[in-house]
Amino acid sequence: ACPGLTSTYTIIVSPQPNVSVVVVNNALCSGNTVQISMTSPVAGTIFNWTAIASNGTTGAVNGSGASISQVLSNSTNTQGTVSYTITNQGPA
């Protein structure tokens, strides 16, 4: 048998990021600002969010970054809600 050449491959295995979320106040009056911050122990983590608001609730928009700061308003006579879904992506 003839000896072949040796090949070496380096595979990078990145850590899976997790997210810690801090909500300053999860109940507020119409016209006030929601403040939500996200952190991860994995450097370079990217945060994205989608916002779904109930009928009559405005000011919630999708976005990205380490914090959400949005003025939420409710034009109805009943309680409104906004659901934020936060996803994260670690560095490649």
Contacts in CASP RR format, 6 or more apart in sequence:
PFRMAT RR
TARGET T0000
AUTHOR 0000-0000-0000
METHOD contacts of the structure
MODEL  1
ACPGLTSTYTIIVSPQPNVSVVVVNNALCSGNTVQISMTSPVAGTIFNWT
AIASNGTTGAVNGSGASISQVLSNSTNTQGTVSYTITNQGPA
14 42 0 8 1.000
14 90 0 8 1.000
14 91 0 8 1.000
14 92 0 8 1.000
15 42 0 8 1.000
15 90 0 8 1.000
16 42 0 8 1.000
16 90 0 8 1.000
17 40 0 8 1.000
17 41 0 8 1.000
17 42 0 8 1.000
17 45 0 8 1.000
17 88 0 8 1.000
17 89 0 8 1.000
17 90 0 8 1.000
18 40 0 8 1.000
18 41 0 8 1.000
18 42 0 8 1.000
18 88 0 8 1.000
19 38 0 8 1.000
19 39 0 8 1.000
19 40 0 8 1.000
19 45 0 8 1.000
19 47 0 8 1.000
19 86 0 8 1.000
19 88 0 8 1.000
20 38 0 8 1.000
20 39 0 8 1.000
20 40 0 8 1.000
21 36 0 8 1.000
21 37 0 8 1.000
21 38 0 8 1.000
21 86 0 8 1.000
22 36 0 8 1.000
22 37 0 8 1.000
22 38 0 8 1.000
22 39 0 8 1.000
23 34 0 8 1.000
23 35 0 8 1.000
23 36 0 8 1.000
24 34 0 8 1.000
24 35 0 8 1.000
24 36 0 8 1.000
25 34 0 8 1.000
25 35 0 8 1.000
28 34 0 8 1.000
28 72 0 8 1.000
30 72 0 8 1.000
30 73 0 8 1.000
30 74 0 8 1.000
30 75 0 8 1.000
31 71 0 8 1.000
31 72 0 8 1.000
31 73 0 8 1.000
32 71 0 8 1.000
32 72 0 8 1.000
33 69 0 8 1.000
33 70 0 8 1.000
33 71 0 8 1.000
33 72 0 8 1.000
34 68 0 8 1.000
34 69 0 8 1.000
34 70 0 8 1.000
34 72 0 8 1.000
34 82 0 8 1.000
35 67 0 8 1.000
35 68 0 8 1.000
35 69 0 8 1.000
36 67 0 8 1.000
36 68 0 8 1.000
36 69 0 8 1.000
36 84 0 8 1.000
37 66 0 8 1.000
37 67 0 8 1.000
37 68 0 8 1.000
38 47 0 8 1.000
38 65 0 8 1.000
38 66 0 8 1.000
38 67 0 8 1.000
38 86 0 8 1.000
38 88 0 8 1.000
39 66 0 8 1.000
40 47 0 8 1.000
40 88 0 8 1.000
40 90 0 8 1.000
42 90 0 8 1.000
42 91 0 8 1.000
43 91 0 8 1.000
44 90 0 8 1.000
44 91 0 8 1.000
45 88 0 8 1.000
45 89 0 8 1.000
45 90 0 8 1.000
45 91 0 8 1.000
46 64 0 8 1.000
46 65 0 8 1.000
46 88 0 8 1.000
46 89 0 8 1.000
46 90 0 8 1.000
47 64 0 8 1.000
47 65 0 8 1.000
47 66 0 8 1.000
47 86 0 8 1.000
47 87 0 8 1.000
47 88 0 8 1.000
48 62 0 8 1.000
48 63 0 8 1.000
48 64 0 8 1.000
48 65 0 8 1.000
48 86 0 8 1.000
48 87 0 8 1.000
48 88 0 8 1.000
48 89 0 8 1.000
49 62 0 8 1.000
49 63 0 8 1.000
49 64 0 8 1.000
49 68 0 8 1.000
49 84 0 8 1.000
49 85 0 8 1.000
49 86 0 8 1.000
49 87 0 8 1.000
50 62 0 8 1.000
50 63 0 8 1.000
50 84 0 8 1.000
50 85 0 8 1.000
51 60 0 8 1.000
51 61 0 8 1.000
51 62 0 8 1.000
51 63 0 8 1.000
51 70 0 8 1.000
51 82 0 8 1.000
51 83 0 8 1.000
51 84 0 8 1.000
52 60 0 8 1.000
52 82 0 8 1.000
52 83 0 8 1.000
52 85 0 8 1.000
53 59 0 8 1.000
53 60 0 8 1.000
53 72 0 8 1.000
53 80 0 8 1.000
53 81 0 8 1.000
53 82 0 8 1.000
53 83 0 8 1.000
54 80 0 8 1.000
54 81 0 8 1.000
54 82 0 8 1.000
55 76 0 8 1.000
56 74 0 8 1.000
56 75 0 8 1.000
56 76 0 8 1.000
56 80 0 8 1.000
57 72 0 8 1.000
57 73 0 8 1.000
57 74 0 8 1.000
57 75 0 8 1.000
57 76 0 8 1.000
57 80 0 8 1.000
57 81 0 8 1.000
57 82 0 8 1.000
58 72 0 8 1.000
58 73 0 8 1.000
58 74 0 8 1.000
58 75 0 8 1.000
59 70 0 8 1.000
59 71 0 8 1.000
59 72 0 8 1.000
59 73 0 8 1.000
60 70 0 8 1.000
60 72 0 8 1.000
60 82 0 8 1.000
60 84 0 8 1.000
61 70 0 8 1.000
68 84 0 8 1.000
72 82 0 8 1.000
74 80 0 8 1.000
END
